[in-house]
Amino acid sequence: MSEAGWRQFLAAEGVEDWVVLHGGATAFFRCSTLADAAALAARVAEAARGASPQPLLTLTETGVAVRLTRDVWLLDEEHIELARAVSSVARAHGAPADRSRVREVQVAVSARPADVDLAFWRTVLGYAPCADDNAVDPLGFGSTVWMQELDAERELRHAMHIDVSVAKDHIEEFLAAALAAGGRIVEDGDAPEYWILADSAGNKVCVCAWPDGATRTPTPSTDEPAPRLDV
């Protein structure tokens, strides 16, 4: 696990189609039909032959989402070349990238270190481990579950919240839509890294442009594999 991997990806040339989310580098390529998306997915799979692990592909009638890893800390130099190869295949197929469609939802379950019960969540959800502190849907349908350890002396103000990670160039548009839909900003002291929003009932969500628009440099040894989002 290394911060250098995702920072190197963000700084690389030729990966402009890709958004670095909590789960790593992801791109969405628009297609006109499900059959068109299936044809593109087959070409992407061929381009990714030999990659380990294999990228996760999700097909819809509007396009193909390609996720290179399931955790941002797993990105490394090899993924840069794979991203370039996938983008090249998509361009040849006539499938433009759409960064506005890329986002990731993560469920953060908060507990004191002694009470972290990740085995329970993996079991009841049928999820698999990707890192020591998370669980992922092996089919790629559901949101990642991340165990957020709270300091032992910290007051427990909540047990669970939602993180939504989006592209840095679409965060303002995303926020505007959320506010227009009735949301309100609760905290923006860490913007543009993340904002805390709430609905009319006070339920909160962290909207993040991290790590795609990273400003701080957390590492696994000093912080969680994401900014501390205390809602």
C-alpha positions in Angstrom: 0.0 0.0 0.0 1.5 3.3 -1.1 0.4 6.9 -1.5 3.1 7.2 -4.2 1.0 5.0 -6.6 -2.1 7.1 -6.8 -0.1 10.4 -6.8 2.0 9.1 -9.7 -1.2 8.2 -11.5 -2.7 11.6 -11.0 0.5 13.3 -12.3 0.8 11.0 -15.4 0.1 12.1 -19.0 -2.4 10.3 -21.1 -4.8 9.3 -18.3 -7.2 12.3 -18.6 -10.2 10.0 -19.1 -9.7 8.6 -15.6 -10.9 9.7 -12.2 -9.1 8.6 -9.0 -11.7 7.7 -6.4 -11.6 6.0 -3.0 -11.5 2.7 -4.9 -8.8 3.7 -7.4 -8.8 4.8 -11.0 -12.2 4.6 -12.8 -13.4 5.7 -16.2 -16.7 5.6 -18.0 -17.0 5.3 -21.7 -20.3 6.2 -23.4 -21.9 3.7 -25.8 -25.2 3.9 -27.7 -26.6 0.4 -26.9 -26.0 -2.5 -24.6 -24.6 -4.5 -27.5 -22.2 -1.7 -28.3 -21.1 -1.7 -24.7 -20.6 -5.4 -24.7 -18.4 -5.1 -27.8 -16.3 -2.4 -26.2 -16.0 -4.5 -23.0 -14.7 -7.4 -25.0 -12.0 -5.2 -26.5 -11.1 -3.8 -23.1 -10.8 -7.3 -21.7 -8.4 -8.2 -24.5 -6.3 -5.1 -23.8 -6.2 -6.1 -20.1 -5.1 -9.6 -20.8 -2.3 -10.5 -18.3 -3.2 -7.7 -15.9 -3.3 -8.8 -12.3 -5.8 -8.2 -10.8 -8.1 -7.9 -13.8 -10.1 -4.6 -14.0 -13.7 -4.6 -13.0 -16.1 -3.9 -15.9 -19.7 -2.8 -15.5 -21.9 -2.7 -18.5 -25.1 -0.7 -19.1 -27.0 0.4 -22.2 -25.3 3.8 -21.9 -21.7 2.6 -21.6 -18.9 0.7 -19.8 -17.4 1.6 -16.5 -13.8 0.4 -16.0 -12.3 0.2 -12.5 -8.6 -0.7 -12.4 -8.5 -1.5 -8.7 -10.9 -1.8 -5.8 -8.8 0.4 -3.4 -6.9 3.6 -4.1 -3.9 2.4 -2.2 -3.5 -0.5 -4.7 -2.8 1.8 -7.7 0.8 1.4 -9.0 2.8 2.3 -12.1 1.5 -0.6 -14.1 -2.0 0.8 -14.0 -0.9 3.9 -15.8 0.0 1.9 -18.9 -3.2 -0.1 -18.6 -5.3 3.0 -18.3 -3.7 4.4 -21.5 -4.3 1.1 -23.3 -8.0 1.0 -22.3 -8.5 4.7 -23.4 -6.9 3.9 -26.7 -9.3 1.0 -27.2 -12.3 3.2 -26.3 -11.2 5.9 -28.7 -10.8 3.4 -31.5 -14.3 2.1 -30.7 -15.8 5.6 -30.8 -16.7 5.6 -27.2 -15.9 8.9 -25.5 -15.0 9.2 -21.9 -17.5 10.9 -19.6 -15.9 12.0 -16.3 -19.2 13.4 -15.0 -20.6 9.8 -14.8 -17.8 8.6 -12.5 -18.5 8.4 -8.8 -18.2 6.0 -5.9 -20.4 5.4 -2.9 -18.7 4.1 0.3 -20.5 3.2 3.5 -18.3 4.1 6.6 -19.1 2.1 9.7 -17.5 3.9 12.7 -16.4 2.2 15.9 -13.7 2.3 18.5 -10.7 0.1 17.6 -11.7 -2.6 20.0 -15.3 -2.7 18.6 -14.4 -2.9 14.9 -16.4 -5.9 13.6 -15.4 -6.2 10.0 -15.8 -10.0 9.9 -19.5 -9.5 10.7 -20.1 -7.1 7.8 -18.2 -9.2 5.3 -20.3 -12.2 6.3 -23.8 -10.7 6.3 -23.1 -8.8 3.0 -21.3 -11.7 1.3 -18.4 -9.3 0.7 -14.7 -10.1 0.3 -11.6 -8.4 1.9 -9.7 -5.9 -0.3 -7.7 -4.3 2.5 -7.5 -4.8 6.3 -10.1 -2.2 7.0 -12.7 -2.8 4.3 -15.0 -5.2 2.4 -16.0 -5.1 -1.2 -18.8 -6.6 -3.3 -17.1 -9.4 -5.4 -19.6 -8.7 -8.1 -18.9 -5.0 -8.1 -22.6 -4.0 -7.6 -22.6 -2.8 -4.0 -20.8 0.0 -2.2 -17.5 -0.6 -0.4 -17.8 -0.9 3.4 -15.0 0.8 5.3 -14.4 0.5 9.0 -13.5 3.9 10.4 -11.7 3.6 13.7 -12.5 6.3 16.2 -10.1 7.5 18.9 -10.8 5.7 22.2 -11.4 9.0 24.0 -13.5 10.5 21.2 -17.2 10.9 21.8 -19.2 8.5 19.6 -21.5 10.9 17.7 -22.5 8.5 15.0 -22.2 4.9 13.9 -22.5 5.0 10.1 -22.3 7.6 7.3 -22.0 7.7 3.5 -19.0 9.0 1.5 -19.5 10.0 -2.2 -16.3 10.4 -4.2 -16.5 12.3 -7.5 -14.2 13.9 -10.1 -12.6 17.1 -9.1 -13.7 18.9 -12.2 -17.4 18.0 -11.5 -17.5 18.6 -7.7 -19.0 22.1 -7.9 -21.7 20.9 -10.3 -22.4 17.9 -8.0 -22.7 20.2 -4.9 -25.0 22.6 -6.8 -27.3 19.7 -7.7 -27.3 18.4 -4.1 -28.2 21.9 -2.7 -30.9 22.4 -5.3 -32.4 19.1 -4.3 -32.8 20.4 -0.7 -29.5 19.6 0.9 -27.5 22.0 3.0 -23.8 22.4 3.7 -22.9 21.5 7.3 -19.2 21.9 7.1 -16.8 23.1 4.4 -13.6 23.8 6.4 -11.8 21.0 4.4 -13.0 22.1 1.0 -12.1 21.5 -1.8 -11.1 18.1 -0.3 -14.5 17.3 1.0 -17.8 18.9 2.2 -20.3 17.6 4.8 -23.9 17.9 3.6 -27.2 17.1 5.3 -30.7 16.5 4.2 -33.8 18.1 5.7 -33.9 15.5 8.5 -30.2 16.1 9.4 -28.8 12.9 7.9 -25.3 13.6 6.7 -23.1 12.6 3.8 -19.5 13.5 2.9 -19.0 14.6 -0.7 -15.4 14.2 -1.6 -13.1 15.4 -4.4 -10.4 13.3 -2.7 -8.1 11.8 -3.9 -8.8 13.1 -7.5 -8.3 16.6 -6.3 -6.0 15.7 -3.4 -4.6 18.6 -1.3 -3.3 16.7 1.7 -1.0 13.7 1.9 -2.4 11.1 4.3 -0.7 7.8 4.5 -1.9 4.4 5.9 0.5 4.7 8.8 -0.8 8.1 10.0 -4.4 8.3 8.8 -7.2 6.2 7.2 -7.1 5.4 3.5 -9.1 8.6 3.0 -9.4 11.9 4.8 -11.0 11.7 8.3 -14.6 12.5 7.6 -16.1 13.1 11.1 -19.8 13.6 10.6 
